[in-house]
Amino acid sequence: NAGVTQTPKFQVLKTGQSMTLQCAQDMNHEYMSWYRQDPGMGLRLIHYSVGAGITDQGEVPNGYNVSRSTTEDFPLRLLSAAPSQTSVYFCASRDGLASSYEQYFGPGTRLTVT
Amino acid sequence: GENVEQHPSTLSVQEGDSAVIKCTYSDSASNYFPWYKQELGKRPQLIIDIRSNVGEKKDQRIAVTLNKTAKHFSLHITETQPEDSAVYFCAANSMDSNYQLIWGAGTKLIIKP
């Protein structure tokens, strides 16, 4: 199993550009999440999904969109990039069973907006 | 909504000594409390977790304790080693966001040789 994969690893955008960060998992997990990690601030939840076709907002959803058309994929779209969105983005997944809460993280995407 | 506070932000201990990191949470409905370790440039990885029906859990040199009444939980690392140097994050699940995790700000643990 590849686990959780993310592309690209690094990205530089200009203010106002849009892009999609890709996330995929091959563990048949129901739950998937997107986080951003800024220095000294831990991980903040952007959006999450509890299954294909179902998404919801986390703590910091503004400026981002998500969709979940399949169990495997959960792309994150930046609509109009701003310097405040410079961060490291992690995708994570976990099983939907109440007995299994462990989250598995992807390797992250380091995004710089100039 | 859930709020998780973690302290200290930086902890420096001598190799071989113990380290303790503490977190408090606000949502009394939270029932899952993991600790993750993140090495520089890497992804967070689960090192230990505890559920609300348990007061303490150990795994070799690592232990977690939970006080539901006071709404705080702690990570204890004994006999610290250089490879324990990393950033440690606590988290608690939040009923407000379908039991997704809300994270503390992290503790940078430095093991001095």
Interface residues (C-beta under 8 A of the other chain):
Chain A: Y31 S33 Y35 G40 M41 G42 L43 R44 L45 Y48 V50 D56 G58 E59 F90 Y101 E102 Q103 F105 G106 P107 G108
Chain B: G1 Q6 S9 Y32 P34 K42 R43 P44 Q45 L46 D49 F89 A91 N93 S97 N98 Y99 Q100 L101 I102 W103 G104 A105 G106
